[in-house]
Every structure is written in C-alpha cells, then in structure tokens.
Amino acid sequence: MTTNLKQEYEENGYVIVRNAIDADLARETAEHVHWLAERNPDTRPEHFHHGMLVSDPFMHRLVGDDRLVDIAEQFIGSNCAMWAAHYIAKPPKTGQKVLWHQDGSYWPLEPMEVTTIWLAATESTRENGCLRVLPGTQRNKLLSRAELQDVPDGKNVLSSGIHPSMIDDSDVVDLELQPGDVSIHNPKIIHGSEANTSDKWRIGLTLRYIPTSTRVKRDDDRAILVRGKPDASNSNKYAQRPVYDPAIHMPFRGMEDWMPA
C-alpha cells in the first residue's frame, strides 16, 4: 500500500485497489455464494451474514489471504482480526437496494477502529448496483441508530438509513470494480447502492477488519484472527480453525490444508 493510497483514503474516505486477488479466487468467491444459495433457499443472498460464514473453511482461507491482510494491516496494524463478513449478493433483476448509511452506526465496536474491504467477486457496475460513496463524509459525525429513518418495507438490504433530507448526492462516486478488485472504506463514510435491475449477478463481500485492541461489545460475536495475537485488554472471542468436511463444505483450491491431520 503506497503513501498515496493512504493519503487518498484519509482525504476521501475510500480507496480502490485493483487486482487485489487473482481471478480464480474471485471466481471461487462467487461460486461460494451460489453454493450457499442452494443450501439456504429461504435466505436472500443479500443477507448471507457472518453467522453463516464464520465456521466455513473457505471463508477462513479467503479472509486470511495475505494479499487482503497486507492491505488491512496498512490501516489497522499487525495484530489484525476479521470481525464480521457479509455477502451482499444481488441477483439479476431483483437485487435489493442499500439505503444511504454509515457502517459505524450499526457496529458494536469500541473504539471505532475498523476498516472495511469490499471485495468484488463479479463485475460491480452502475447497471447492476455497485457501491456508491459520498467522498469526504467520513469527516461527518457518526449518526446513532436512533437518528436513522426506519424503512421496514422489505425492499432494501437495510431496514433503516439516513433521511434523504440529510443527503447531498451531487458528488456521489460510483465504485465500479472488476472481479478481484477491492475498495477500502472508512466506517463513517456515507455510502449505499442501487437495486440490481440488470440481467447479471452483482456479488460483493464486505470484510470488516479490526485491530485486536478494538473491543467487540456483543458477547456472541466470534472474530477470525488473521495476523498477530489477541489483545489481553479485552475478552474478544475468536473462531476456531474449522476442519474441512466434504459433506458440509464447498470444495475449494487448497482445501487439503483444512483437512484433518
């Protein structure tokens, strides 16, 4: 990560890294979503949350990939954990919108030292509902959950968001990405995305990396330690390394490393 990229992140609240992972791993990530969808037909693919992923060997392999952790380390240091993963996979024609919001409004972290790596597993374009950001809004105050507008209509990934009267989207930037690209964004930047009305999938994976010194204030959350060591000043919980079982896990390159000894 160059100084210029860090400066761009600090100035704009986001930065893009092209070809962060190889095309084959991006393709496997998309395959993982389709594999999950077959086994969870009652859950929309925009809502494949951490609880579905934290014991999956492929997810551990992906989030611990040195190329992604090297990026995260530039922002949060060498004692690093992936606190929460979430696929926001928008099916063709019916993929849901994400209302304008700040991630930190929803997260039980203290302090709010966290950076999100948004990984494109497929093309992410204006047509299929790419991530949109309002540069510079990371300097705004972090709104509390009580200050957000409830929108419980079932048509959005979030059931709440920032009231439209508080949004000036004249400077909006569409983050168009190719498979394997990532965007990195600040927990305070205002962002969202439109619905997918195209005939192509838009599959993205949000990975929230924290320094292990950040306390997770939710007792049942389990992070994945990806580099360094836990911090003795808090009682964060970490997932055990899973064992690959062909009966319940998707096959993937390198799965041999996750099989019983």
C-alpha positions as CSV (number, residue, x, y, z in Angstrom):
1,M,0.0,0.0,0.0
2,T,1.6,3.2,-1.1
3,T,1.6,6.5,0.8
4,N,-0.6,8.0,-1.9
5,L,-3.2,5.4,-1.4
6,K,-3.3,6.0,2.3
7,Q,-3.5,9.7,1.7
8,E,-6.4,9.2,-0.7
9,Y,-8.2,7.1,1.9
10,E,-7.8,9.7,4.5
11,E,-8.8,12.5,2.2
12,N,-11.8,10.8,0.5
13,G,-12.8,8.1,3.0
14,Y,-12.2,5.3,0.5
15,V,-9.6,4.0,-1.9
16,I,-9.6,1.3,-4.6
17,V,-7.0,-1.4,-5.1
18,R,-7.2,-3.2,-8.5
19,N,-6.4,-6.9,-8.8
20,A,-6.1,-7.4,-5.1
21,I,-6.7,-11.1,-5.5
22,D,-6.5,-13.3,-8.6
23,A,-9.4,-14.0,-10.9
24,D,-9.6,-17.7,-9.9
25,L,-10.1,-16.8,-6.2
26,A,-12.7,-14.2,-7.2
27,R,-14.5,-16.8,-9.2
28,E,-14.5,-19.2,-6.3
29,T,-15.9,-16.5,-4.1
30,A,-18.8,-16.1,-6.5
31,E,-19.2,-19.9,-6.6
32,H,-19.4,-19.9,-2.8
33,V,-22.4,-17.6,-2.9
34,H,-24.3,-19.9,-5.4
35,W,-23.3,-22.9,-3.2
36,L,-24.7,-21.1,-0.1
37,A,-27.9,-20.1,-2.0
38,E,-28.6,-23.7,-2.9
39,R,-28.4,-24.7,0.7
40,N,-30.3,-21.7,2.1
41,P,-33.1,-21.1,-0.2
42,D,-35.2,-19.2,2.3
43,T,-32.4,-16.6,2.8
44,R,-31.9,-13.8,0.3
45,P,-28.3,-13.7,-1.0
46,E,-28.0,-10.1,0.1
47,H,-28.2,-11.5,3.7
48,F,-25.5,-14.1,3.9
49,H,-24.2,-12.9,7.2
50,H,-21.2,-13.7,9.4
51,G,-23.1,-16.4,11.3
52,M,-23.3,-18.5,8.1
53,L,-19.6,-18.0,7.3
54,V,-17.6,-18.0,10.5
55,S,-17.2,-21.8,10.6
56,D,-16.6,-22.2,6.9
57,P,-13.1,-23.3,5.8
58,F,-13.3,-21.4,2.5
59,M,-14.2,-18.1,4.3
60,H,-11.2,-18.6,6.7
61,R,-9.0,-19.3,3.7
62,L,-10.3,-16.1,1.9
63,V,-10.2,-13.6,4.8
64,G,-6.8,-14.7,5.8
65,D,-5.3,-14.4,2.4
66,D,-2.0,-12.5,2.8
67,R,-2.9,-10.1,0.0
68,L,-6.0,-8.9,1.8
69,V,-4.5,-8.9,5.2
70,D,-1.5,-6.9,3.9
71,I,-4.0,-4.3,2.7
72,A,-5.9,-4.2,6.0
73,E,-2.6,-4.0,8.0
74,Q,-1.8,-0.7,6.4
75,F,-4.8,0.8,8.2
76,I,-5.1,-1.1,11.5
77,G,-1.8,-2.6,12.3
78,S,-0.2,-6.0,12.6
79,N,-2.5,-7.6,15.2
80,C,-5.4,-8.0,13.0
81,A,-8.8,-9.8,13.0
82,M,-11.7,-10.0,10.6
83,W,-14.6,-9.2,12.9
84,A,-17.5,-9.7,10.5
85,A,-18.1,-10.9,6.9
86,H,-21.2,-10.3,4.9
87,Y,-22.0,-11.2,1.3
88,I,-24.3,-8.7,-0.4
89,A,-25.1,-10.7,-3.5
90,K,-27.7,-9.1,-5.7
91,P,-29.5,-11.4,-8.1
92,P,-30.3,-10.3,-11.6
93,K,-33.4,-8.1,-11.9
94,T,-34.4,-8.5,-8.2
95,G,-31.3,-7.5,-6.3
96,Q,-32.1,-5.1,-3.4
97,K,-31.0,-1.5,-2.8
98,V,-28.9,-0.5,0.1
99,L,-30.0,2.8,1.7
100,W,-27.6,5.6,2.5
101,H,-25.8,4.9,5.8
102,Q,-22.7,4.9,7.8
103,D,-21.4,1.4,8.8
104,G,-20.3,2.6,12.2
105,S,-23.9,3.4,13.2
106,Y,-24.6,-0.3,13.4
107,W,-21.4,-1.8,14.8
108,P,-20.8,-2.7,18.4
109,L,-17.1,-1.7,18.4
110,E,-15.1,0.3,20.9
111,P,-13.2,2.3,19.8
112,M,-14.5,2.5,16.2
113,E,-11.1,1.5,14.8
114,V,-12.1,-0.7,11.8
115,T,-11.7,-0.7,8.0
116,T,-13.9,-2.4,5.5
117,I,-12.5,-4.3,2.5
118,W,-15.3,-4.6,-0.1
119,L,-14.3,-7.4,-2.5
120,A,-15.8,-7.7,-5.9
121,A,-16.4,-11.4,-6.9
122,T,-18.2,-10.3,-10.1
123,E,-18.3,-7.1,-12.1
124,S,-19.8,-4.3,-10.0
125,T,-21.2,-1.6,-12.2
126,R,-23.7,1.2,-12.3
127,E,-26.1,-1.1,-14.1
128,N,-26.0,-3.9,-11.5
129,G,-26.0,-1.8,-8.4
130,C,-22.4,-1.0,-7.5
131,L,-21.3,0.6,-4.2
132,R,-21.7,4.4,-4.2
133,V,-19.9,6.7,-1.8
134,L,-20.0,10.4,-0.8
135,P,-16.4,11.4,-0.6
136,G,-15.3,13.4,2.4
137,T,-18.3,12.4,4.5
138,Q,-16.0,10.4,6.8
139,R,-15.4,13.7,8.5
140,N,-19.1,13.9,9.5
141,K,-20.3,12.9,12.9
142,L,-21.3,9.3,13.3
143,L,-25.1,9.1,13.5
144,S,-26.6,6.9,16.2
145,R,-29.0,4.2,15.3
146,A,-31.8,6.3,16.9
147,E,-31.0,9.1,14.4
148,L,-31.7,6.9,11.3
149,Q,-35.0,6.6,9.4
150,D,-36.7,3.3,9.7
151,V,-37.7,1.9,6.3
152,P,-39.2,-1.6,7.0
153,D,-40.6,-2.2,3.5
154,G,-38.6,-5.4,2.8
155,K,-37.2,-3.9,-0.4
156,N,-33.9,-2.9,1.0
157,V,-30.9,-4.7,2.4
158,L,-31.1,-2.4,5.4
159,S,-34.3,-1.6,7.2
160,S,-33.1,1.9,8.1
161,G,-31.0,4.6,6.6
162,I,-30.0,8.3,6.6
163,H,-33.0,10.5,5.9
164,P,-32.9,11.8,2.3
165,S,-33.1,15.4,3.6
166,M,-29.6,14.9,5.1
167,I,-28.0,13.7,1.9
168,D,-26.4,15.8,-0.8
169,D,-25.6,13.3,-3.5
170,S,-24.2,15.8,-6.1
171,D,-20.7,14.5,-5.5
172,V,-21.6,10.8,-5.5
173,V,-18.9,8.4,-6.8
174,D,-19.9,5.0,-8.3
175,L,-17.2,2.5,-7.4
176,E,-17.1,0.3,-10.5
177,L,-15.0,-2.8,-9.9
178,Q,-13.8,-5.8,-11.8
179,P,-13.6,-9.3,-10.2
180,G,-10.7,-9.3,-7.8
181,D,-10.7,-5.6,-7.2
182,V,-11.4,-4.2,-3.7
183,S,-12.5,-0.9,-2.3
184,I,-11.5,0.0,1.2
185,H,-13.7,2.4,3.1
186,N,-14.0,4.3,6.4
187,P,-16.8,3.3,8.9
188,K,-18.1,6.9,8.9
189,I,-18.3,7.5,5.1
190,I,-21.9,7.7,3.8
191,H,-22.5,5.1,1.2
192,G,-25.2,2.9,-0.3
193,S,-26.1,1.2,-3.6
194,E,-29.0,1.0,-6.1
195,A,-31.1,-2.1,-6.9
196,N,-29.8,-4.6,-9.5
197,T,-32.2,-4.3,-12.4
198,S,-29.7,-5.8,-14.9
199,D,-29.5,-9.4,-16.1
200,K,-26.2,-10.1,-14.3
201,W,-25.4,-11.0,-10.7
202,R,-23.6,-8.5,-8.6
203,I,-21.7,-10.3,-5.9
204,G,-19.7,-8.4,-3.3
205,L,-18.2,-9.5,0.0
206,T,-17.7,-7.0,2.9
207,L,-14.9,-7.9,5.3
208,R,-14.6,-5.8,8.4
209,Y,-11.0,-5.9,9.8
210,I,-10.2,-4.6,13.2
211,P,-7.0,-4.3,15.3
212,T,-7.3,-6.9,18.1
213,S,-7.3,-4.0,20.6
214,T,-10.8,-2.9,19.4
215,R,-13.4,-4.4,21.7
216,V,-16.4,-6.2,20.2
217,K,-19.3,-5.3,22.5
218,R,-21.5,-8.3,21.6
219,D,-20.9,-11.4,23.5
220,D,-21.9,-14.0,20.8
221,D,-19.7,-12.5,18.1
222,R,-16.7,-14.5,17.0
223,A,-13.9,-12.9,15.0
224,I,-11.3,-14.6,12.9
225,L,-7.7,-13.9,13.9
226,V,-5.8,-13.4,10.7
227,R,-2.4,-12.0,11.9
228,G,-0.6,-11.3,15.1
229,K,-2.2,-12.1,18.5
230,P,-5.3,-11.2,20.6
231,D,-5.2,-8.3,23.0
232,A,-5.3,-9.1,26.7
233,S,-7.1,-5.9,27.4
234,N,-10.4,-7.2,26.1
235,S,-12.3,-10.5,26.0
236,N,-13.0,-10.7,22.3
237,K,-13.9,-14.2,21.1
238,Y,-12.2,-15.9,18.2
239,A,-13.5,-18.7,16.0
240,Q,-11.5,-22.0,16.0
241,R,-9.9,-23.0,12.8
242,P,-12.5,-25.2,11.0
243,V,-11.9,-28.6,9.6
244,Y,-13.0,-29.2,6.0
245,D,-15.8,-31.8,5.7
246,P,-16.9,-32.6,2.1
247,A,-20.4,-33.4,3.4
248,I,-21.0,-29.9,4.6
249,H,-18.4,-27.6,2.9
250,M,-17.8,-26.4,-0.6
251,P,-14.7,-27.8,-2.2
252,F,-12.1,-25.2,-3.0
253,R,-8.4,-24.8,-4.0
254,G,-6.2,-25.5,-1.0
255,M,-8.9,-27.4,0.9
256,E,-6.2,-30.0,1.7
257,D,-4.7,-27.6,4.2
258,W,-8.0,-27.6,6.1
259,M,-8.5,-31.4,6.3
260,P,-7.8,-33.4,9.5
261,A,-4.1,-34.2,10.1
